[in-house]
């Protein structure tokens, strides 16, 4: 079982930046990667994938340039940097671990989830 704990959310002004962290622990030997998702409304939206076995970071085209995923191997932590924040970036951000052996945006392929951290973008 993998445990994930997000942190770093809060109230941020439009145009600002936030760096979210996801601490990963437990049995990570079968992990392929960590995904970041956000939920502003009903649906949970994929926003980034960070490889656990390979050095890779994938962000959807629509978010490139503002969203950046990274990993600190020494601390078993992945990060999501969000720049030029917009009001529509408001939501709860979750990290999740997958053992699916390919990059995936499908939330159903993620096995373990953190509790989420809320980001509110408001002036």
NUZA-368819 format. One record per residue (C-alpha): x, z, y; chain; residue in three letters. Coordinates in nm, 3 decimals. Layout:
N
+---------+---------+---------+----+-----+
:       x :       z :       y : ch :  aa :
+---------+---------+---------+----+-----+
:       X :       Z :       Y :  A : ALA :
...
+---------+---------+---------+----+-----+
***
This chain:
123
+---------+---------+---------+----+-----+
:       x :       z :       y : ch :  aa :
+---------+---------+---------+----+-----+
:   0.000 :   0.000 :   0.000 :  A : UNK :
:   0.121 :  -0.093 :   0.345 :  A : UNK :
:   0.042 :   0.117 :   0.649 :  A : UNK :
:   0.038 :  -0.026 :   1.000 :  A : UNK :
:   0.006 :   0.159 :   1.329 :  A : UNK :
:  -0.039 :  -0.021 :   1.659 :  A : UNK :
:   0.055 :   0.111 :   1.999 :  A : UNK :
:   0.112 :  -0.008 :   2.352 :  A : UNK :
:  -0.235 :  -0.095 :   2.470 :  A : UNK :
:  -0.387 :   0.017 :   2.798 :  A : UNK :
:  -0.523 :  -0.098 :   3.130 :  A : UNK :
:  -0.332 :  -0.387 :   3.282 :  A : UNK :
:  -0.394 :  -0.594 :   3.593 :  A : UNK :
:  -0.446 :  -0.970 :   3.569 :  A : UNK :
:  -0.111 :  -1.145 :   3.579 :  A : UNK :
:   0.067 :  -0.847 :   3.430 :  A : UNK :
:   0.234 :  -0.806 :   3.093 :  A : UNK :
:   0.195 :  -0.581 :   2.795 :  A : UNK :
:   0.405 :  -0.527 :   2.485 :  A : UNK :
:   0.223 :  -0.416 :   2.176 :  A : UNK :
:   0.401 :  -0.264 :   1.881 :  A : UNK :
:   0.308 :  -0.239 :   1.515 :  A : UNK :
:   0.499 :   0.010 :   1.301 :  A : UNK :
:   0.502 :  -0.094 :   0.936 :  A : UNK :
:   0.559 :   0.147 :   0.648 :  A : UNK :
:   0.488 :   0.183 :   0.278 :  A : UNK :
:   0.541 :  -0.075 :   0.008 :  A : UNK :
:   0.653 :  -0.384 :   0.194 :  A : UNK :
:   0.829 :  -0.561 :  -0.093 :  A : UNK :
:   0.536 :  -0.799 :  -0.146 :  A : UNK :
:   0.475 :  -0.864 :   0.222 :  A : UNK :
:   0.515 :  -1.216 :   0.353 :  A : UNK :
:   0.427 :  -1.151 :   0.714 :  A : UNK :
:   0.235 :  -0.966 :   0.981 :  A : UNK :
:  -0.044 :  -1.117 :   1.180 :  A : UNK :
:  -0.183 :  -1.013 :   1.515 :  A : UNK :
:  -0.551 :  -1.052 :   1.582 :  A : UNK :
:  -0.769 :  -0.961 :   1.873 :  A : UNK :
:  -1.135 :  -0.882 :   1.890 :  A : UNK :
:  -1.296 :  -0.921 :   2.227 :  A : UNK :
:  -1.640 :  -1.000 :   2.103 :  A : UNK :
:  -1.788 :  -1.050 :   1.761 :  A : UNK :
:  -1.517 :  -1.256 :   1.598 :  A : UNK :
:  -1.161 :  -1.153 :   1.526 :  A : UNK :
:  -0.920 :  -1.412 :   1.667 :  A : UNK :
:  -0.573 :  -1.488 :   1.531 :  A : UNK :
:  -0.306 :  -1.468 :   1.802 :  A : UNK :
:   0.032 :  -1.454 :   1.626 :  A : UNK :
:   0.216 :  -1.445 :   1.295 :  A : UNK :
:   0.556 :  -1.285 :   1.246 :  A : UNK :
:   0.745 :  -1.348 :   0.926 :  A : UNK :
:   0.863 :  -1.056 :   0.717 :  A : UNK :
:   1.073 :  -1.249 :   0.466 :  A : UNK :
:   1.175 :  -1.523 :   0.702 :  A : UNK :
:   1.265 :  -1.522 :   1.069 :  A : UNK :
:   0.964 :  -1.700 :   1.208 :  A : UNK :
:   0.705 :  -1.644 :   1.475 :  A : UNK :
:   0.396 :  -1.858 :   1.510 :  A : UNK :
:   0.152 :  -1.858 :   1.800 :  A : UNK :
:  -0.151 :  -2.087 :   1.835 :  A : UNK :
:  -0.097 :  -2.377 :   2.074 :  A : UNK :
:  -0.353 :  -2.242 :   2.321 :  A : UNK :
:  -0.158 :  -1.917 :   2.358 :  A : UNK :
:   0.196 :  -2.049 :   2.361 :  A : UNK :
:   0.386 :  -1.966 :   2.673 :  A : UNK :
:   0.207 :  -1.635 :   2.716 :  A : UNK :
:   0.211 :  -1.476 :   2.368 :  A : UNK :
:   0.536 :  -1.405 :   2.187 :  A : UNK :
:   0.581 :  -1.236 :   1.852 :  A : UNK :
:   0.901 :  -1.066 :   1.744 :  A : UNK :
:   1.035 :  -0.825 :   1.486 :  A : UNK :
:   1.276 :  -0.533 :   1.495 :  A : UNK :
:   1.407 :  -0.526 :   1.139 :  A : UNK :
:   1.594 :  -0.199 :   1.182 :  A : UNK :
:   1.277 :  -0.019 :   1.290 :  A : UNK :
:   1.030 :  -0.202 :   1.062 :  A : UNK :
:   0.830 :  -0.286 :   1.370 :  A : UNK :
:   0.677 :  -0.606 :   1.499 :  A : UNK :
:   0.587 :  -0.669 :   1.859 :  A : UNK :
:   0.347 :  -0.885 :   2.052 :  A : UNK :
:   0.446 :  -0.961 :   2.409 :  A : UNK :
:   0.165 :  -1.090 :   2.628 :  A : UNK :
:   0.249 :  -1.224 :   2.973 :  A : UNK :
:   0.036 :  -1.357 :   3.258 :  A : UNK :
:  -0.256 :  -1.155 :   3.129 :  A : UNK :
:  -0.605 :  -1.285 :   3.189 :  A : UNK :
:  -0.933 :  -1.099 :   3.191 :  A : UNK :
:  -1.031 :  -1.282 :   2.874 :  A : UNK :
:  -0.734 :  -1.125 :   2.695 :  A : UNK :
:  -0.928 :  -0.799 :   2.698 :  A : UNK :
:  -1.000 :  -0.669 :   2.352 :  A : UNK :
:  -0.877 :  -0.462 :   2.061 :  A : UNK :
:  -0.555 :  -0.592 :   1.913 :  A : UNK :
:  -0.490 :  -0.542 :   1.544 :  A : UNK :
:  -0.185 :  -0.604 :   1.331 :  A : UNK :
:  -0.227 :  -0.678 :   0.963 :  A : UNK :
:  -0.001 :  -0.739 :   0.666 :  A : UNK :
:  -0.034 :  -1.026 :   0.425 :  A : UNK :
:   0.118 :  -1.101 :   0.086 :  A : UNK :
:  -0.017 :  -1.457 :   0.102 :  A : UNK :
:   0.302 :  -1.666 :   0.076 :  A : UNK :
:   0.232 :  -1.897 :   0.369 :  A : UNK :
:   0.165 :  -1.862 :   0.738 :  A : UNK :
:  -0.205 :  -1.802 :   0.771 :  A : UNK :
:  -0.456 :  -1.743 :   1.050 :  A : UNK :
:  -0.733 :  -1.640 :   0.812 :  A : UNK :
:  -0.811 :  -1.272 :   0.846 :  A : UNK :
:  -0.943 :  -1.265 :   0.489 :  A : UNK :
:  -0.589 :  -1.324 :   0.360 :  A : UNK :
:  -0.457 :  -1.008 :   0.518 :  A : UNK :
:  -0.450 :  -0.706 :   0.291 :  A : UNK :
:  -0.385 :  -0.410 :   0.516 :  A : UNK :
:  -0.489 :  -0.348 :   0.874 :  A : UNK :
:  -0.398 :  -0.106 :   1.148 :  A : UNK :
:  -0.653 :   0.083 :   1.350 :  A : UNK :
:  -0.610 :  -0.137 :   1.658 :  A : UNK :
:  -0.499 :  -0.079 :   2.014 :  A : UNK :
:  -0.716 :  -0.165 :   2.312 :  A : UNK :
:  -0.596 :  -0.384 :   2.596 :  A : UNK :
:  -0.814 :  -0.397 :   2.904 :  A : UNK :
:  -0.729 :  -0.651 :   3.171 :  A : UNK :
:  -0.896 :  -0.563 :   3.497 :  A : UNK :
:  -0.821 :  -0.543 :   3.865 :  A : UNK :
+---------+---------+---------+----+-----+
***
